[in-house]
Amino acid sequence: MKKITTFIFLMVMISCNKNQSYTDNEQIRKKETRIIIQTLINSTAETTLPICTSLKKLTIKTDLKEQNKIKDSVSIIKLAPIGNILSQNNEIFIEKLLVVKSVFNQKDSLNFVSQNFCLSNLYIPKSISKSAKTISLEELKSQKINAQYMIISIPIFSSDNKKAYVEIDYYSKNRNFGMSFFLQKIGEKWKVVYSRGNWSAC
């Protein structure tokens, strides 16, 4: 009986430690997300577009069917969003995250899928929305197909939270397209180390 009680106690302690670690990790990523967003807003050439205050959640997929290998030159053609804006162009395969080998590695891939279940509802911080032109999700829905805006994704982080992947979708009168950004934290600052076109509308 004593052995069983001891075993249960140890299992509870391990579970608590895991939950605490998970919570701490989320807090770190929320903080780093704010810094990353500010970095991207400062560096993007399309900041004249209003920024959606809701961040798009990327869903990480492991069942790549359309192609056996993601190549660096692949350009994906997608349509402008119809219906739920936050659910459009939001799937990404692990292989695509591993394209830039200097950013993510195979060890990080174990951490990717777990991020599907955290940080689901994030918004542009008020400190940023005060100084940048923004538009809410409700306003976008009311404007429907005439809306012009850019929407930023919630970052996908490496296991040590020192590297990140972010997508930005741009919708304007002239062109609809998406960009991918790979970032690395150097010192206390995030820097874009690689960017590429992600999709363009037909």
HELIX and SHEET records of a PDB file:
HELIX    1   1 LYS A    2  SER A   43  1                                  42    
HELIX    2   2 ILE A   85  SER A   87  5                                   3    
HELIX    3   3 ILE A   94  LEU A   97  1                                   4    
HELIX    4   4 GLN A  106  PHE A  112  1                                   7    
HELIX    5   5 VAL A  113  PHE A  117  5                                   5    
HELIX    6   6 LYS A  126  SER A  129  1                                   4    
HELIX    7   7 LEU A  137  GLN A  143  1                                   7    
HELIX    8   8 LYS A  144  ASN A  146  5                                   3    
SHEET    1   A 2 ILE A  51  CYS A  52  0                                        
SHEET    2   A 2 THR A 134  ILE A 135  1                                        
SHEET    1   B 2 THR A  59  LYS A  61  0                                        
SHEET    2   B 2 GLU A  91  PHE A  93  1                                        
SHEET    1   C 5 ILE A  76  ILE A  77  0                                        
SHEET    2   C 5 LYS A 189  SER A 200  1                                        
SHEET    3   C 5 ASN A 176  ILE A 186 -1                                        
SHEET    4   C 5 LYS A 163  TYR A 171 -1                                        
SHEET    5   C 5 TYR A 149  ILE A 152 -1                                        
SHEET    1   D 5 ILE A  76  ILE A  77  0                                        
SHEET    2   D 5 LYS A 189  SER A 200  1                                        
SHEET    3   D 5 ASN A 176  ILE A 186 -1                                        
SHEET    4   D 5 LYS A 163  TYR A 171 -1                                        
SHEET    5   D 5 ILE A 156  PHE A 157 -1                                        
END                                                                             
